[in-house]
Amino acid sequence: MPPQFETLSLAIEDKVATVALNRPDKANAMNPAMWRELQACFEWLDDEAGVRAVVLTGNGRHFCSGIDLDMFAGIKGDSEDRARQSEHFRRTVLRMQDNLSALEKCRKPVLAAIHNTCIGGGVDLTCCCDMRYASADAYFSIREIDIGMTADVGTLQRLPRLIPQGVVRELAYTGRDVGAEEARELGFVNRVFADRETLYAEVHKIAREIAAKSPLAIRGTKEMLLYARDHSVQDGLNHVATWNAGMLSEADLMAGIGAQAGKSVARYED
């Protein structure tokens, strides 16, 4: 049985997991429990063989309004010593970074279906996903600059790998809103759909298509793409050669070739 969470809802159907941010009365603001539960949830999904793809959504009117500002209370800990306060703050930020990195480390592709508000921590969150899709009413903002802080949970590190550097700098310095169509033109969002219902239906359709492929090949592909992002071309070529030398499944290969030849329907072990 899937685990239960306080701030997330989790459902699994046809080997696709749907994770929904579930604080609709708070515009899905990310409180301490949500940060912890995101990591716990995606680590569980990583281990769950029956899940082959994940759709990340938000319940209620907003996808995510960012960090719950109540989190800033007590973020420096209980000590009166400035150095110890700073260390506590740093360790808190590092834990939050790990909370979100769990989406990136999850071996299953994560597809974000974003509607309406996606600001601050919501951008950090979606930058960790494999793909992003939006409804026409969606908008994005690196809103940390407007509360006098430097974004510190991943946007400034991941977004420059997704869209041009100059654009990232403009958005990070100004905090301005980016609509769904502009986000698509920049390449941050893959596709824009007319409304939330169409968005969810189409993203789940893509997720089911992914789930029908060899899960081992999908996991290898995600591994290679992340490795290539952070290493040289030669390092990436060496890594994929080593991966396939040990993890190319003969059973999956034969099933795929048979399906391509029209001889059978490919079915793969989880």
Secondary structure, 3 states (H helix, E strand, C coil): CCCCCCCEEEEEECCEEEEEECCHHHCCCECHHHHHHHHHHHHHHHHCCCCCEEEEEECCCCCECCECHHHHCCCCCCCCCHHHHHHHHHHHHHHHHHHHHHHHHCCCCEEEEECCEEECHHHHHHHCCCEEEEECCCEEECHHHHHCCCCCCCHHHHHHHCCCHHHHHHHHHHCCCEEHHHHHHHCCCCEEECCHHHHHHHHHHHHHHHHCCCHHHHHHHHHHHHHHHHCCHHHHHHHHHHHHHHHCCHHHHHHHHHHHCCCCCCCCCC
